Amino acid sequence: MPDGRAGVPEGSRRGALEGLRIADFSRVLAGPYATMLLADLGADVVKVERPGIGDDTRAWHPPADHDGTSTYFLGVNRNKTSIVLDLNTDAGRAQARALVAESDVLVENFRPGTMERLGLGHKELRSQHPELVYCSISGFGSGAGAAIPGYDLLVQAVGGLMSVTGETHGEPVKAGVALVDVITGLHASLGILAALRHRDATGEGQLVEVNLLASLLSAMVNQASAYAVAGVVPGRMGNAHPSIAPYETLPTADRPLALAVGNDRQFAALAEAVGDPGLALDDRFRTNADRVSHRVELRDILTKRLGAAGADHWSTVLLAAGVPAGPVNTLDDAFAFAHKLGLPGIVDIPAAPVDGEEGRPARQVAHPISLSGTPAQYRLPPPGLGQHTAEILHGPSDRPSV
């Protein structure tokens, strides 16, 4: 029996979310990352894009693939189909409403108020489709912060993350990736699944709202808790940890080594491995609290010991002794390390034939969740702009009803 969904091969195996359709009006990162994770697990995600432009990240290059599509876009849009709708026209909005009528979930990250202006707001659509799960992603919520643009860099700055990132006497530094967008995407996917669980039990959909600022404050975990509970306003400490020592990067003969010593037993093993077992008996370093109080002296001693060999040597020796340690890898080293450990890293997604010719496989970063019964599937490469418009808007569908 044909699957009936655009771009999905007949008889292909689906995942835990098979039968779930998501109308994805989001773009850039937080929303697309959330919907890609759900698509990997079997959801049928229809990406709605603007005519001629599409998702902003299609043009965010270099780098780009052989066809000129940015690797940024390719990284968060696999397993989706793409349709082009002009939401500024009556016809486009009518087509959008028809898509929503066949969907279980709607995801959007327009500036608050935009979907309402287009007649696609939560209240209006839920009145027509009470079972709809409607997920809204914003930068600073739909209240007093609605007008503030939700860019990751801005949120890292005003949300406090940059204040704790960087060297002690240096400038505040952002994380090397748009970490707040990624965290918010994870929160969005969690909220959607919780709302679907409720919908399955009651038949009622609901509004799921996540925003970048609240997601960041939650993700600041111990730093945020220190402020909430004890009124402590943390500052920058480089790669050191405010509550654990040694828990930082230290120089070796060639490149930095990360040490993550979380208890006294590990510290004793570290002292033995670097040839100075007496460190564990030193009154300055007996307990973690002692080591935190004397972290500068401890760092100086360990730096001298570790300078005798390179990071790879120490990583091997320390891991064998039960001490968490590892070199500061470049990204290519990191993927090689994952491969060495038998962990998923990069996967190749076969491209659908175009005009009778096989397309090039899409190289993608593997889905991070392992499910024993319904593992993630890599069914579709990231779509071309509007690639599936005709099939989805005008083709047949045997999708199960909600």
VEXMAR-668950 format. One line per field, with one value per residue (C-alpha): x, y, z; residue number from 1; residue in three letters. Coordinates in nm, 3 decimals. Last residue first. Layout:
BEGIN
u X | ...
v Y | ...
w Z | ...
resi NUM | ...
resn ALA | ...
// end
This chain:
BEGIN
u -0.638 | -0.708 | -0.456 | -0.271 | -0.403 | -0.312 | -0.362 | -0.163 | -0.256 | -0.110 | 0.139 | 0.261 | 0.263 | 0.458 | 0.712 | 1.034 | 0.927 | 1.287 | 1.497 | 1.456 | 1.710 | 1.776 | 1.489 | 1.446 | 1.711 | 1.548 | 1.577 | 1.534 | 1.197 | 1.258 | 1.594 | 1.580 | 1.910 | 1.887 | 2.162 | 2.043 | 2.348 | 2.517 | 2.441 | 2.611 | 2.352 | 2.405 | 2.448 | 2.153 | 2.091 | 1.982 | 1.638 | 1.536 | 1.625 | 1.669 | 1.613 | 1.928 | 2.066 | 2.128 | 2.487 | 2.551 | 2.808 | 2.870 | 2.697 | 2.904 | 3.136 | 3.399 | 3.647 | 3.374 | 3.305 | 3.679 | 3.698 | 3.403 | 3.579 | 3.910 | 3.736 | 3.577 | 3.909 | 3.987 | 4.079 | 4.249 | 4.080 | 4.048 | 3.812 | 4.042 | 3.986 | 4.354 | 4.329 | 4.161 | 4.459 | 4.726 | 4.552 | 4.457 | 4.804 | 4.967 | 4.718 | 4.773 | 5.151 | 5.423 | 5.637 | 5.431 | 5.163 | 5.368 | 5.446 | 5.084 | 4.964 | 5.164 | 5.058 | 4.692 | 4.698 | 4.841 | 4.573 | 4.290 | 4.361 | 4.008 | 3.860 | 4.106 | 4.009 | 3.639 | 3.713 | 3.883 | 4.245 | 4.399 | 4.541 | 4.601 | 4.829 | 4.740 | 4.611 | 4.913 | 5.144 | 5.078 | 5.296 | 5.384 | 5.119 | 4.921 | 4.932 | 4.801 | 4.527 | 4.423 | 4.401 | 4.193 | 3.958 | 3.900 | 3.841 | 3.559 | 3.467 | 3.797 | 3.716 | 4.055 | 4.063 | 4.408 | 4.548 | 4.797 | 5.164 | 5.369 | 5.062 | 4.848 | 4.551 | 4.180 | 3.933 | 3.782 | 4.057 | 3.873 | 3.491 | 3.248 | 3.311 | 3.447 | 3.754 | 3.757 | 3.783 | 3.639 | 3.386 | 3.144 | 2.873 | 2.608 | 2.544 | 2.204 | 2.206 | 1.907 | 1.817 | 2.172 | 2.342 | 2.052 | 2.118 | 2.484 | 2.394 | 2.137 | 2.215 | 1.986 | 1.675 | 1.784 | 1.862 | 1.521 | 1.349 | 1.539 | 1.492 | 1.118 | 0.882 | 0.505 | 0.295 | -0.073 | -0.314 | -0.478 | -0.767 | -0.861 | -0.822 | -0.559 | -0.401 | -0.409 | -0.231 | 0.046 | 0.054 | 0.103 | 0.396 | 0.548 | 0.516 | 0.669 | 0.968 | 1.018 | 1.001 | 1.243 | 1.492 | 1.452 | 1.507 | 1.833 | 1.947 | 1.855 | 2.039 | 2.351 | 2.396 | 2.747 | 3.089 | 2.941 | 2.956 | 3.244 | 3.256 | 3.585 | 3.889 | 3.991 | 3.844 | 3.866 | 3.547 | 3.191 | 3.009 | 2.883 | 2.822 | 2.552 | 2.374 | 2.046 | 2.115 | 2.427 | 2.338 | 1.995 | 2.143 | 2.374 | 2.083 | 1.865 | 1.506 | 1.412 | 1.250 | 0.890 | 0.728 | 0.923 | 0.632 | 0.415 | 0.452 | 0.780 | 1.139 | 1.283 | 0.981 | 0.873 | 0.502 | 0.384 | 0.021 | -0.108 | -0.434 | -0.713 | -0.958 | -0.932 | -1.155 | -1.141 | -0.777 | -0.700 | -0.848 | -0.704 | -0.355 | -0.306 | -0.325 | -0.539 | -0.232 | -0.242 | -0.263 | 0.043 | 0.237 | 0.139 | 0.457 | 0.751 | 0.739 | 0.858 | 0.599 | 0.521 | 0.181 | 0.101 | -0.154 | -0.191 | -0.455 | -0.652 | -0.320 | -0.246 | -0.588 | -0.526 | -0.195 | -0.360 | -0.618 | -0.338 | -0.160 | -0.474 | -0.560 | -0.212 | 0.053 | 0.108 | 0.277 | 0.320 | 0.614 | 0.622 | 0.913 | 0.923 | 1.119 | 1.349 | 1.650 | 1.620 | 1.864 | 2.217 | 2.128 | 2.030 | 2.367 | 2.550 | 2.429 | 2.287 | 2.521 | 2.460 | 2.797 | 2.734 | 2.780 | 3.020 | 2.988 | 2.703 | 2.376 | 2.151 | 1.940 | 1.948 | 1.671 | 1.423 | 1.261 | 1.359 | 1.185 | 0.843 | 0.846 | 0.865 | 0.634 | 0.818 | 0.594 | 0.712 | 0.583 | 0.691 | 0.901 | 1.164 | 1.394 | 1.102 | 1.075 | 1.443 | 1.403 | 1.103 | 1.298 | 1.602 | 1.378 | 1.213 | 1.530 | 1.740 | 1.647 | 1.282 | 0.948 | 0.619 | 0.633 | 0.300 | 0.367 | 0.199 | 0.204 | 0.134 | 0.472 | 0.606 | 0.791 | 0.967 | 0.888 | 1.018 | 0.985 | 0.723 | 0.673 | 0.941 | 0.853 | 0.899 | 0.544 | 0.329 | 0.087 | 0.259 | 0.150 | 0.000
v 1.194 | 1.054 | 0.824 | 0.971 | 0.833 | 1.143 | 1.223 | 1.500 | 1.865 | 2.057 | 1.794 | 1.672 | 2.016 | 2.182 | 1.902 | 2.071 | 2.413 | 2.506 | 2.192 | 1.942 | 1.821 | 1.454 | 1.213 | 0.884 | 0.885 | 0.683 | 0.719 | 0.395 | 0.240 | -0.066 | -0.009 | 0.371 | 0.561 | 0.940 | 1.158 | 1.167 | 1.140 | 1.441 | 1.446 | 1.377 | 1.398 | 1.137 | 1.277 | 1.248 | 0.949 | 1.043 | 0.979 | 1.342 | 1.364 | 1.040 | 1.065 | 1.126 | 0.852 | 0.980 | 0.937 | 0.930 | 1.111 | 1.043 | 0.755 | 0.600 | 0.303 | 0.445 | 0.496 | 0.665 | 0.908 | 0.986 | 1.045 | 1.284 | 1.473 | 1.484 | 1.645 | 1.894 | 1.992 | 1.814 | 1.947 | 1.636 | 1.405 | 1.331 | 1.161 | 0.976 | 0.601 | 0.507 | 0.388 | 0.719 | 0.898 | 0.714 | 0.736 | 1.103 | 1.181 | 1.040 | 1.209 | 1.544 | 1.546 | 1.466 | 1.618 | 1.937 | 1.746 | 1.753 | 2.124 | 2.209 | 1.991 | 2.189 | 2.529 | 2.426 | 2.304 | 2.634 | 2.827 | 2.593 | 2.638 | 2.705 | 2.474 | 2.203 | 2.232 | 2.211 | 1.903 | 1.738 | 1.657 | 1.931 | 2.200 | 1.952 | 1.752 | 1.384 | 1.359 | 1.554 | 1.292 | 1.063 | 1.281 | 1.076 | 1.210 | 0.885 | 0.874 | 1.231 | 1.159 | 0.842 | 1.038 | 1.301 | 1.037 | 0.903 | 1.254 | 1.330 | 1.500 | 1.532 | 1.659 | 1.726 | 1.862 | 1.856 | 2.145 | 2.090 | 1.992 | 1.941 | 1.978 | 2.280 | 2.246 | 2.255 | 2.269 | 2.070 | 2.035 | 2.139 | 2.160 | 2.433 | 2.740 | 2.538 | 2.642 | 2.688 | 3.067 | 3.177 | 3.441 | 3.567 | 3.428 | 3.638 | 3.456 | 3.532 | 3.203 | 3.012 | 3.184 | 3.302 | 2.971 | 2.799 | 3.001 | 2.899 | 2.537 | 2.515 | 2.783 | 2.576 | 2.707 | 3.068 | 2.982 | 2.830 | 3.128 | 3.366 | 3.166 | 3.124 | 2.829 | 2.822 | 2.508 | 2.582 | 2.293 | 1.996 | 1.806 | 1.449 | 1.355 | 1.081 | 1.123 | 1.500 | 1.478 | 1.265 | 1.504 | 1.797 | 1.619 | 1.541 | 1.904 | 2.033 | 1.802 | 1.909 | 2.275 | 2.228 | 2.064 | 2.351 | 2.597 | 2.422 | 2.440 | 2.807 | 2.884 | 2.701 | 2.902 | 2.758 | 2.864 | 2.997 | 3.374 | 3.549 | 3.818 | 4.008 | 3.908 | 3.926 | 3.592 | 3.435 | 3.372 | 3.260 | 3.352 | 3.694 | 3.553 | 3.324 | 3.603 | 3.621 | 3.966 | 3.849 | 3.489 | 3.620 | 3.874 | 3.616 | 3.376 | 3.626 | 3.672 | 4.024 | 4.220 | 4.318 | 4.043 | 4.122 | 4.274 | 3.971 | 3.704 | 3.560 | 3.682 | 3.517 | 3.328 | 2.972 | 2.893 | 2.531 | 2.457 | 2.108 | 2.073 | 1.860 | 2.150 | 2.213 | 2.506 | 2.687 | 2.574 | 2.755 | 3.085 | 3.075 | 2.972 | 3.229 | 3.153 | 3.446 | 3.621 | 3.891 | 3.618 | 3.448 | 3.774 | 3.861 | 3.732 | 3.747 | 3.431 | 3.111 | 2.857 | 2.489 | 2.336 | 1.984 | 1.718 | 1.818 | 1.771 | 2.084 | 2.267 | 2.201 | 2.335 | 2.644 | 2.701 | 2.662 | 2.925 | 3.154 | 3.118 | 3.185 | 3.495 | 3.632 | 3.747 | 3.387 | 3.313 | 2.938 | 2.727 | 2.362 | 2.163 | 1.800 | 1.706 | 1.417 | 1.651 | 2.016 | 2.096 | 2.057 | 2.129 | 2.486 | 2.557 | 2.369 | 2.640 | 2.537 | 2.614 | 2.290 | 2.139 | 2.214 | 2.549 | 2.703 | 2.991 | 3.063 | 3.163 | 3.174 | 2.867 | 2.990 | 3.242 | 2.960 | 3.008 | 3.300 | 3.276 | 3.215 | 3.184 | 2.840 | 2.589 | 2.274 | 1.968 | 1.726 | 1.367 | 1.236 | 0.920 | 0.967 | 1.156 | 1.390 | 1.468 | 1.561 | 1.760 | 1.945 | 2.061 | 2.166 | 2.354 | 2.543 | 2.649 | 2.707 | 2.940 | 2.888 | 2.784 | 2.731 | 2.354 | 2.177 | 1.854 | 1.525 | 1.225 | 0.888 | 0.745 | 0.904 | 0.596 | 0.542 | 0.453 | 0.174 | 0.237 | 0.033 | 0.289 | 0.558 | 0.883 | 1.188 | 1.315 | 1.113 | 0.857 | 0.550 | 0.339 | 0.000
w 1.433 | 1.086 | 0.926 | 0.627 | 0.302 | 0.106 | -0.259 | -0.434 | -0.481 | -0.190 | -0.078 | -0.416 | -0.578 | -0.297 | -0.252 | -0.364 | -0.241 | -0.161 | -0.194 | 0.083 | 0.343 | 0.268 | 0.333 | 0.514 | 0.784 | 1.060 | 1.437 | 1.623 | 1.705 | 1.919 | 2.084 | 2.082 | 2.065 | 2.085 | 1.935 | 1.571 | 1.347 | 1.189 | 0.819 | 0.488 | 0.211 | -0.059 | -0.412 | -0.643 | -0.867 | -1.216 | -1.365 | -1.365 | -0.994 | -0.801 | -0.424 | -0.221 | 0.001 | 0.356 | 0.471 | 0.844 | 1.057 | 1.426 | 1.598 | 1.875 | 1.824 | 2.057 | 1.772 | 1.569 | 1.853 | 1.873 | 1.497 | 1.523 | 1.803 | 1.617 | 1.321 | 1.559 | 1.717 | 2.038 | 2.381 | 2.515 | 2.766 | 3.134 | 3.379 | 3.623 | 3.651 | 3.641 | 3.281 | 3.200 | 3.353 | 3.159 | 2.820 | 2.863 | 2.987 | 2.678 | 2.444 | 2.618 | 2.579 | 2.831 | 3.109 | 3.125 | 3.315 | 3.635 | 3.619 | 3.536 | 3.823 | 4.080 | 3.944 | 3.926 | 4.284 | 4.409 | 4.217 | 4.328 | 4.699 | 4.825 | 4.558 | 4.662 | 5.026 | 4.940 | 4.727 | 5.020 | 5.107 | 4.885 | 5.112 | 5.394 | 5.162 | 5.179 | 4.822 | 4.699 | 4.853 | 4.557 | 4.329 | 4.022 | 3.783 | 3.811 | 4.192 | 4.227 | 3.974 | 4.156 | 4.482 | 4.303 | 4.166 | 4.517 | 4.651 | 4.408 | 4.080 | 3.896 | 3.547 | 3.386 | 3.031 | 2.870 | 2.668 | 2.387 | 2.340 | 2.657 | 2.874 | 2.965 | 3.201 | 3.122 | 3.408 | 3.694 | 3.954 | 4.155 | 4.190 | 4.301 | 4.083 | 3.791 | 3.589 | 3.212 | 3.228 | 3.559 | 3.456 | 3.718 | 3.943 | 4.121 | 4.450 | 4.602 | 4.791 | 4.659 | 4.331 | 4.258 | 4.323 | 4.146 | 3.830 | 3.832 | 3.910 | 3.628 | 3.364 | 3.142 | 3.318 | 3.262 | 2.900 | 2.834 | 2.997 | 2.767 | 2.448 | 2.472 | 2.492 | 2.456 | 2.406 | 2.343 | 2.385 | 2.217 | 2.366 | 2.280 | 2.646 | 2.672 | 2.328 | 2.367 | 2.704 | 2.553 | 2.258 | 2.494 | 2.662 | 2.320 | 2.212 | 2.535 | 2.498 | 2.136 | 2.237 | 2.526 | 2.290 | 2.045 | 2.329 | 2.418 | 2.054 | 2.021 | 2.344 | 2.222 | 1.906 | 1.873 | 2.003 | 2.328 | 2.362 | 2.535 | 2.805 | 2.781 | 2.981 | 3.346 | 3.451 | 3.106 | 2.915 | 2.984 | 3.307 | 3.193 | 2.844 | 2.981 | 3.168 | 2.977 | 2.831 | 2.644 | 2.557 | 2.456 | 2.217 | 2.062 | 2.013 | 1.831 | 1.949 | 1.840 | 2.126 | 2.041 | 2.248 | 2.563 | 2.756 | 2.686 | 2.417 | 2.543 | 2.511 | 2.202 | 2.079 | 2.003 | 1.970 | 1.965 | 1.878 | 1.954 | 1.760 | 1.905 | 1.928 | 1.551 | 1.451 | 1.784 | 1.807 | 1.480 | 1.593 | 1.943 | 1.832 | 1.560 | 1.188 | 1.075 | 0.934 | 1.202 | 1.467 | 1.317 | 1.339 | 1.697 | 1.860 | 1.613 | 1.406 | 1.563 | 1.456 | 1.514 | 1.438 | 1.553 | 1.463 | 1.099 | 0.830 | 0.920 | 0.953 | 0.585 | 0.484 | 0.697 | 0.519 | 0.180 | 0.277 | 0.397 | 0.065 | -0.135 | 0.068 | 0.010 | 0.258 | 0.365 | 0.034 | 0.058 | -0.062 | 0.038 | 0.175 | 0.292 | 0.598 | 0.695 | 0.703 | 0.801 | 1.082 | 0.941 | 0.578 | 0.665 | 0.832 | 0.554 | 0.322 | -0.014 | -0.305 | -0.496 | -0.400 | -0.033 | 0.138 | 0.388 | 0.347 | 0.380 | 0.543 | 0.235 | 0.312 | 0.672 | 0.612 | 0.542 | 0.205 | -0.011 | -0.349 | -0.201 | 0.180 | 0.338 | 0.506 | 0.618 | 0.626 | 0.894 | 0.891 | 1.231 | 1.240 | 1.510 | 1.274 | 1.207 | 1.579 | 1.596 | 1.276 | 1.422 | 1.726 | 1.522 | 1.276 | 1.562 | 1.744 | 1.430 | 1.139 | 1.044 | 1.185 | 1.000 | 1.051 | 1.003 | 1.189 | 1.098 | 1.331 | 1.173 | 1.271 | 1.588 | 1.719 | 1.389 | 1.029 | 0.806 | 0.435 | 0.255 | -0.020 | -0.017 | 0.163 | -0.064 | -0.032 | 0.201 | 0.058 | 0.202 | -0.090 | 0.000
resi 402 | 401 | 400 | 399 | 398 | 397 | 396 | 395 | 394 | 393 | 392 | 391 | 390 | 389 | 388 | 387 | 386 | 385 | 384 | 383 | 382 | 381 | 380 | 379 | 378 | 377 | 376 | 375 | 374 | 373 | 372 | 371 | 370 | 369 | 368 | 367 | 366 | 365 | 364 | 363 | 362 | 361 | 360 | 359 | 358 | 357 | 356 | 355 | 354 | 353 | 352 | 351 | 350 | 349 | 348 | 347 | 346 | 345 | 344 | 343 | 342 | 341 | 340 | 339 | 338 | 337 | 336 | 335 | 334 | 333 | 332 | 331 | 330 | 329 | 328 | 327 | 326 | 325 | 324 | 323 | 322 | 321 | 320 | 319 | 318 | 317 | 316 | 315 | 314 | 313 | 312 | 311 | 310 | 309 | 308 | 307 | 306 | 305 | 304 | 303 | 302 | 301 | 300 | 299 | 298 | 297 | 296 | 295 | 294 | 293 | 292 | 291 | 290 | 289 | 288 | 287 | 286 | 285 | 284 | 283 | 282 | 281 | 280 | 279 | 278 | 277 | 276 | 275 | 274 | 273 | 272 | 271 | 270 | 269 | 268 | 267 | 266 | 265 | 264 | 263 | 262 | 261 | 260 | 259 | 258 | 257 | 256 | 255 | 254 | 253 | 252 | 251 | 250 | 249 | 248 | 247 | 246 | 245 | 244 | 243 | 242 | 241 | 240 | 239 | 238 | 237 | 236 | 235 | 234 | 233 | 232 | 231 | 230 | 229 | 228 | 227 | 226 | 225 | 224 | 223 | 222 | 221 | 220 | 219 | 218 | 217 | 216 | 215 | 214 | 213 | 212 | 211 | 210 | 209 | 208 | 207 | 206 | 205 | 204 | 203 | 202 | 201 | 200 | 199 | 198 | 197 | 196 | 195 | 194 | 193 | 192 | 191 | 190 | 189 | 188 | 187 | 186 | 185 | 184 | 183 | 182 | 181 | 180 | 179 | 178 | 177 | 176 | 175 | 174 | 173 | 172 | 171 | 170 | 169 | 168 | 167 | 166 | 165 | 164 | 163 | 162 | 161 | 160 | 159 | 158 | 157 | 156 | 155 | 154 | 153 | 152 | 151 | 150 | 149 | 148 | 147 | 146 | 145 | 144 | 143 | 142 | 141 | 140 | 139 | 138 | 137 | 136 | 135 | 134 | 133 | 132 | 131 | 130 | 129 | 128 | 127 | 126 | 125 | 124 | 123 | 122 | 121 | 120 | 119 | 118 | 117 | 116 | 115 | 114 | 113 | 112 | 111 | 110 | 109 | 108 | 107 | 106 | 105 | 104 | 103 | 102 | 101 | 100 | 99 | 98 | 97 | 96 | 95 | 94 | 93 | 92 | 91 | 90 | 89 | 88 | 87 | 86 | 85 | 84 | 83 | 82 | 81 | 80 | 79 | 78 | 77 | 76 | 75 | 74 | 73 | 72 | 71 | 70 | 69 | 68 | 67 | 66 | 65 | 64 | 63 | 62 | 61 | 60 | 59 | 58 | 57 | 56 | 55 | 54 | 53 | 52 | 51 | 50 | 49 | 48 | 47 | 46 | 45 | 44 | 43 | 42 | 41 | 40 | 39 | 38 | 37 | 36 | 35 | 34 | 33 | 32 | 31 | 30 | 29 | 28 | 27 | 26 | 25 | 24 | 23 | 22 | 21 | 20 | 19 | 18 | 17 | 16 | 15 | 14 | 13 | 12 | 11 | 10 | 9 | 8 | 7 | 6 | 5 | 4 | 3 | 2 | 1
resn VAL | SER | PRO | ARG | ASP | SER | PRO | GLY | HIS | LEU | ILE | GLU | ALA | THR | HIS | GLN | GLY | LEU | GLY | PRO | PRO | PRO | LEU | ARG | TYR | GLN | ALA | PRO | THR | GLY | SER | LEU | SER | ILE | PRO | HIS | ALA | VAL | GLN | ARG | ALA | PRO | ARG | GLY | GLU | GLU | GLY | ASP | VAL | PRO | ALA | ALA | PRO | ILE | ASP | VAL | ILE | GLY | PRO | LEU | GLY | LEU | LYS | HIS | ALA | PHE | ALA | PHE | ALA | ASP | ASP | LEU | THR | ASN | VAL | PRO | GLY | ALA | PRO | VAL | GLY | ALA | ALA | LEU | LEU | VAL | THR | SER | TRP | HIS | ASP | ALA | GLY | ALA | ALA | GLY | LEU | ARG | LYS | THR | LEU | ILE | ASP | ARG | LEU | GLU | VAL | ARG | HIS | SER | VAL | ARG | ASP | ALA | ASN | THR | ARG | PHE | ARG | ASP | ASP | LEU | ALA | LEU | GLY | PRO | ASP | GLY | VAL | ALA | GLU | ALA | LEU | ALA | ALA | PHE | GLN | ARG | ASP | ASN | GLY | VAL | ALA | LEU | ALA | LEU | PRO | ARG | ASP | ALA | THR | PRO | LEU | THR | GLU | TYR | PRO | ALA | ILE | SER | PRO | HIS | ALA | ASN | GLY | MET | ARG | GLY | PRO | VAL | VAL | GLY | ALA | VAL | ALA | TYR | ALA | SER | ALA | GLN | ASN | VAL | MET | ALA | SER | LEU | LEU | SER | ALA | LEU | LEU | ASN | VAL | GLU | VAL | LEU | GLN | GLY | GLU | GLY | THR | ALA | ASP | ARG | HIS | ARG | LEU | ALA | ALA | LEU | ILE | GLY | LEU | SER | ALA | HIS | LEU | GLY | THR | ILE | VAL | ASP | VAL | LEU | ALA | VAL | GLY | ALA | LYS | VAL | PRO | GLU | GLY | HIS | THR | GLU | GLY | THR | VAL | SER | MET | LEU | GLY | GLY | VAL | ALA | GLN | VAL | LEU | LEU | ASP | TYR | GLY | PRO | ILE | ALA | ALA | GLY | ALA | GLY | SER | GLY | PHE | GLY | SER | ILE | SER | CYS | TYR | VAL | LEU | GLU | PRO | HIS | GLN | SER | ARG | LEU | GLU | LYS | HIS | GLY | LEU | GLY | LEU | ARG | GLU | MET | THR | GLY | PRO | ARG | PHE | ASN | GLU | VAL | LEU | VAL | ASP | SER | GLU | ALA | VAL | LEU | ALA | ARG | ALA | GLN | ALA | ARG | GLY | ALA | ASP | THR | ASN | LEU | ASP | LEU | VAL | ILE | SER | THR | LYS | ASN | ARG | ASN | VAL | GLY | LEU | PHE | TYR | THR | SER | THR | GLY | ASP | HIS | ASP | ALA | PRO | PRO | HIS | TRP | ALA | ARG | THR | ASP | ASP | GLY | ILE | GLY | PRO | ARG | GLU | VAL | LYS | VAL | VAL | ASP | ALA | GLY | LEU | ASP | ALA | LEU | LEU | MET | THR | ALA | TYR | PRO | GLY | ALA | LEU | VAL | ARG | SER | PHE | ASP | ALA | ILE | ARG | LEU | GLY | GLU | LEU | ALA | GLY | ARG | ARG | SER | GLY | GLU | PRO | VAL | GLY | ALA | ARG | GLY | ASP | PRO | MET
// end
